[in-house]
Amino acid sequence: MPLEPDFIDDCPYGPEGMLIDEILEIRPDRHFVRARMPTSPELPITRAQRTHATRHPSHVSGGLMIHMTGMVAFVHSYYVLGLKHREGWIGYGVRIHDAKYTALANTKDPLILECTATRIRRIREQYFIRYRFAFKQNEKAIYEGDQSAIWQRVSSD
């Protein structure tokens, strides 16, 4: 489904930092979401690469993929848990338990970002969530991650 204006407006990053153009699947019963990220040589960090055809080909930056774990987790928090940034909810990554880059992501084909919340604990106005991420390009595994984040409601002071 195309991105809804309310979702775009609620994101703590503007479109140049959100980098998702479509939400492909939401499975609340499985705490699972899938989204699409278009790629190009002009992506943040990626555009600063000094590329070489054989030694350092143009690719989506690994650091940018870590950022995208936060963006696809935001999709989960918004659509599955109903946590709205405008209502004071914000999330922060707290630990990368495991990260595997299994291939370079080219800058031509979109990435498919999958996020599954594998453990959710709510304590008052905080959620502690452990996520599993799987990013693919043309059905090929690119990145796999196991990460934790905290979502908390902050006062408007």
Buried (B, 14 or more C-beta within 10 A) or exposed (E): EEBEEEBEEBBEBEEEEBBBEBBEEBEEEEBBBBBBBBBEBEBEEBEEBEEEEEEEEBBBBBEBBBBBBBBBBBBBBBBBBEBBBEEEBBBEBEEEEEBEBEEBBBBEEBBBBBBBBEEBEEEEEEBBBBBBBBBBBEEEEBBBBBBBBBBBBEEEE
